[in-house]
Amino acid sequence: MAGGAERRRRQVRQRLTLAAVALTVALAGAGVLALDRVGGPCSGGDSVLVDVAAAVDIAPTAMEAAERFNAAKAEVDGRCVLVQVTEQPPATVLRTLIGDTAGVLPARPDGWISDSSAWIRLARKQGADDLAGTETVMATSPLVFATRKSLADRFAVGETDMNWRMVFPATTRGRVQPTENEPDVVRVPDPSLAGAGIATVAAARDVVGTGPEADRALTAFVRWAQAGSAPDYRSMLEAVDERSFWKRPVVIVPEQSVWTHNRAPSSDPVVALHPREGTINLDYPYVVTSADPVKAGGSRAFADWLRSAETQDAVRRAGFRSADGSLGPYSPGPEIPTTSPRTRPTILPATIDEALEAWSRLAPPTNILVLADSSRHMAEPIEGQKGKTKLSVALDAARLGLQLFPNSTHMGMWEFADGKGSGDRREQVKLGPITEPDGGQVIRRSRLEELTRTLRADPKRSSSLNDAILAGFREVTGAYDDKMNNTLLVITAGKDDGKGISDSGLLQALREEWDPQYPVQIVVLAFGRDLDRSSLAQVAAVTNGSLHVAQQPGEIIDVFLSALARRLCHPTCRRAS
């Protein structure tokens, strides 16, 4: 409720600011504004209106700075510069600057204050026009682990330091559930929306390092984080006070948001804790984005104003640290450490950029059709596991993997074997939203989970692997969604019994039909030692996909995570010739 009230106050303040600027411009155009400007600066000509987009947490302070800047009557070419600031998500501004057509602002801004320099670097990489080559940092705020004071005291008694490993699911730390002395959830801001989320992904990547095992761990982190990520810091901190679901919640947010949250009195305030390995300082850079020389001049004048002593004082009064990070917020209270946090030296701008790209490959929702091989090859028993077949072991792993997919996923499932339904395959679940039913009352996620327990391989049926792959590829291509990662996931013993399209015919069809404008990846999870590895590898390569082979039952979950981790480079992976 407090966050909603604050939002309403901010919106009212924003509307008043915009109204004041509009009135000033109108009066200036009518020649009425002469009362303060006779003989003074910028007394003639129309005003230059500079539109500035600012990230949600810095926007109120930027609006205050704009009011003072406008009152100071700065000028460009003898014309008064008037700045209006609006609260805009960084991702929306980014899309506007690079020329996207969906989810963009009505007009391009003349200046931009993002909540991380990573957004500006990303805009430059993606070809944003008329972006100034340098930026001016307005404020800083270190990333902190935040929780209720009562929980912080409990963690201290249990000698539990906050650390970046906590952002990973407990399974990556060797246990099914967190211990009683650990947070039961560490929520991360959505990196596609917030700078703190980008920095968290960078820290996670930095902690696990590089290589196949690290990619699997980062994949598990992304899938885990997606389920609990939030669009803004206010809602995350409000959730810390909500005790009906998570018992020991921790959130990762900028220190300034804790300062703001604690303006409302509480018997159990939120405490900011520094991770033991060192943290990341969020910067709030201003960059000129206007193509108009006069507006760009006015935008540069406002950038200079943001580094003035007056603005830097306002920054610290709003709970931020100074632009160089040397001075902390005024009146931090006992919940915010007064000492400057130690930063993690290995997290450089390039590390943050790579982490953002990794998340962007992993985080978009998945549109995925699963092909399950139910032929005689998957009916073979597993040595040492009574009653288990290749298919049942593979589906056990798939059931665990299913939990990693967020509710934004679209998923379907076919089984295939010679003589199974129409064209040697049977649609068990139609491709669609995983939280919605495929007819009837049972949602797809529940139906898919049921199939991982009940689907059986038939020892009397041959494999129609090639036909199923081609049909599945065409199905996903036909259901292609450009806002999602589109994948055909094949769980198979890796053998085709030759009653349909040949290996060479399948490869030729895929080469002809794969469209770089609608890239559908084929990811093959093959199980066993007698598979046709060469043919499967070519099938995956033609679609810029991947082949993953498990030789032992215990390897299948790692294979599943490896298949998802392949998307760390998609769609920038080099396509096979």
Buried (B, 14 or more C-beta within 10 A) or exposed (E): EBBEEBBEEBEEBBEEBBEBBEEBBEBBEEEEBEEEBEEEEBBEEEBBBBBBBBBBBBBBBBBBBBBEBBEBBBBBEEBBBBBBBBBBBBBBBBBBBBEEEEEBBEEBBBBBBBBBBBBBBBBBEEEBEEBBEEBBBBBBBBBBBBBBBEBBEBBEEEEBEBEBBBBBBBBBEEEEEBEEEBBBBBBBBBBBBBBBBBBBBBBBBBBBEEEEBBBBBBBBBBBBBBBBBBBBBBBBBBBBBEEEEBEBBBBBBBBBBBBBBBEEEBEBBBBBBBBEBBBBBBBBBBBBBBEBEBBBBBBBBBBEBBBBEEBBEBBBEBBBBBBEBEBBBEEBBEBBBEEBBEBBEEBEEEBBBBBBBBBBBBBBBBBBBBBBBBBBBBBBEBEEEEEBBBBBBBBBBBBBBBEBBBEBBBBBBBBBBBEBEEEBBBBBBBBBBBBEBBEEEBBBBEBBBBBBEEBEBBEEBBBBBBBBBBBBBBBBBEBBBEEBBBBBBBBBBBBBBEEBBEBEEBBEBBEEBBEEEBBBBBBBBBBBEEBBBEBBBBBBBBBBBBBBBBEEBEBBBBBBBBBBBBBBBBEEBEEEE
